[in-house]
Amino acid sequence: MRHVDGLSDEQLVRRLMAGDSQALAALVSRHHRPLLGYLYRLTRGDHPLAEDLVQETFVRLLRQDSYQPDRAFKPWLYAIATNLARDAYRAAARGRAVCLGDAPLPDLPDAGPGPEERALVADQARAVRDALDQLGEEYRQTLLLRFYQGLRLDEIAVALDIPLGTVKSRLSVGTRRLRELLTTGKEGAVR
Amino acid sequence: MTGPSDTWPLDSAGHLTEALRDQGLDDDEIAASLPALAQLAAWPAPAPAAADTERLLHRLQPLLPATSPVRQALRRQPPAAVADLRALLGLVRTQVSLFRPTFWLSSAAIVLLGVLLTSGNAAAPTALVLYVTGPLLSYLGVATAFRGSALGLVEFELACPPSSRQLTLARLVIVLGYDTGLAVLGSALIGVSGGAELSALAGHWLAPLLLVAGLSLTLSLWLPVTRAAALVYLGWLATIGLLWLSGNTPGAAAFSPPVETFLGGAGLLFLAGAVAALPAAIPPGCPIADAPRAPTGAPANLLGRRAVLGVAVTTQNGFSHSAAGTGGPMAIEASPITSPRAAATPRNNPLFAVFAWELRRQAAGRFGWVLAGAAFVFFTGLLWFKHGWLISLKDGGERVLVQGSSALGLVHEVVYVELLLFGMFLPFVMAEAVARDYKQRSHELVMATPIPTWAYVWGRYLAGLLTSLGFALELCLAALVANLILHLNDSAYPLPSPGALLLAWALTILPAAILLGSLSFVLGTLWPRRATALKLAVLVAWIMLVVLGEDRFPSWYPYWNPTSYGLAQASDAAFLQRYQAQAPAAAGEAERAALSRSLQDEPPDLRPWALPHLGLIALAVALVALAATRFRRFQNVRE
């Protein structure tokens, strides 16, 4: 796989569409972890669902032959993932599929602190999760892509299929609301 | 398990600040937001283990696009854009092989004909001749280049990496490039012989050529391409004929250079429009299997499915399709030995069955009918234009005009115009009567049927011969019609005598058609894999017979020469001898002209040629009998 390591995502996906298995391995290795992180947070910490969605995202990627070589790959990948998560939410809302939002927090790595400190860290994580959970869906997606996944504003616009100005306004409103939630502990979602 | 530290920008306050500034936040907002956003790092996400990634890969591997190495290579090097001239030229190079020698030779022959009819003849209507022959090149080129549907090859064409537009462009480059080259060459030849300016001549060729090509291609979006090209060409001929009859001679407004420029430009626009419409007509990747099937005989077109590069080639009736197109393996289904229709035939003679089957196959093909119609129009027009010959008395002092519609003139027309060209056409009709099965890989299948070998060979021969004689009879009719029109337009030309015409035809065209057709058939049957080369050999031999003339051969040769040049020259000599003897007694030009017309109307004595030409027919039949005995049923089986 060494000869594909230096290739860009776009070059890899072109090879992937031609049936190159090494390109698939390189793309999965490169994006499995960040994609899992995004979907884990997007599903409010539902790890099994996030794993399923990661797999389904890659499956959709392989089945789509509509990829245009001049199109950036990462926004395209996150667009697929976001749409899949949205579909999962809608299915959950109809009570047919999964129950979201009650997933336990993951175990933290054993960095050496005592039980009290670990409990404190877990509380902070829960607070962040709850704060994000209280934001509207569109604000949460935008903030996750920006602050966890590190996507540029234009990439977020492509991934969410919204204008750049909308990205900026969502980030502005979402950031302010998140700040209020995290610093004051007030509740209330931006709806 | 991992924290968010592996993702930008949460790994440092600097990156976070930079990100917030990008979002348009001012310093106060950034300072207020930083502490809250830094808390996001407190919610870590799980990191997949290497084994998890491996498992995911294992599940995804079966979903990889199942593509062959060839397809992968093609995808890595997709067909270049049309704008890429090198790619287009490469495609042109591959497409050149689609054009058979008949196309190259026929196009050259058409131009040569135009040159022969106009060069050195100041009275010849040069523009008119070129207006007729130039578009004929277009018709031939368009019908040849886009014959894929008729050959049942559209699926292959659509399966090729180049798009339909690229293929069309490449073929147009070939056809129009070759035709333009020929037209310029022909113009140069006419110009050298004092015809007119090169640019004016090239305009006469190219303007109608481009217009007919553009209109044909455009019309082929709705009609089968051969029908579209034929309709446009016939429409063009009708227009020219009407203009000509209404007095718009070359040099008048209807044929002026600005009009020609306009017509050529319009042709180019039509070509561009047709090419631009192609992708809409055949979307790339169009699933052929899902395409609607055209019923047999139904109009098939580019939008509808069977024209320039049409989609649905498969017809519901295999027999009709194969008969209308290329024969091929499907023809076996229609074998008279096995088909219900043959079983019901009262005359279950195998020779009759093969003969009838072959005739049905030929009759079902559109091309033959179009060709017959075009040949009639062509020869009628040709004889209409070339209706007089100036021949010299032996002392060279006087030249006498032989009128085409006179008894002597009919011999001229039949020998010098019709037979000359018809002889070049015959090898292409007859040589492949058997060889076609080899070319279409259906020979073994046909031979696996219980058809006796002799019936197969003789049946194919008789069917081909009948077709050839049908064409020959058409020439007789064309001569009659052309001279009838000539007589109606100019009373100086006598009413053509059907008896004299039929006699000349029976003694010249008929034996030559049987001999040449039989010879071509024999050669193509005994050496089917070399049929193309043998056709050309017969063609060259025929031209050599014409070029060599009569002088360098023994005295018996003119009677046996199948070109009948000896017959025509002897008729001329007999006429001149009588004219020279009686002309001194005539007073004045008018009386000599009347004497000439009177002598020309006397049927020439052709009896000395009857026996030799019957001998030629007997020789032809003997050759075919020999071929029938020598024909090996399975030539590729080594014993």
Interface residues (C-beta under 8 A of the other chain):
Chain A: R15 L16 M17 A18 G19 D20 S21 L24 A25 V28 S29 H32 R33 P34 L36 G37 Y40 R41 H47 A50 E51 V54 Q55 F58 V59 L62 R63 D65 P106 D107 L108 P109 V121 Q124 A125 A127 V128 R129 L132 R146 F147 Y148 Q149 G150 L153 K168 L171 S172 T175 R176 L178 R179 L182 T183
Chain B: M1 T2 P4 D6 T7 W8 P9 L10 L16 A19 L20 D22 Q23 G24 L25 E29 A32 S33 P35 A36 L37 Q39 L40 A42 W43 P44 A45 P46 A47 P48 D52 T53 L56 L57 R59 L60 Q61 L63 L64 P65 A66 T67 R71 Q72 R75 R76
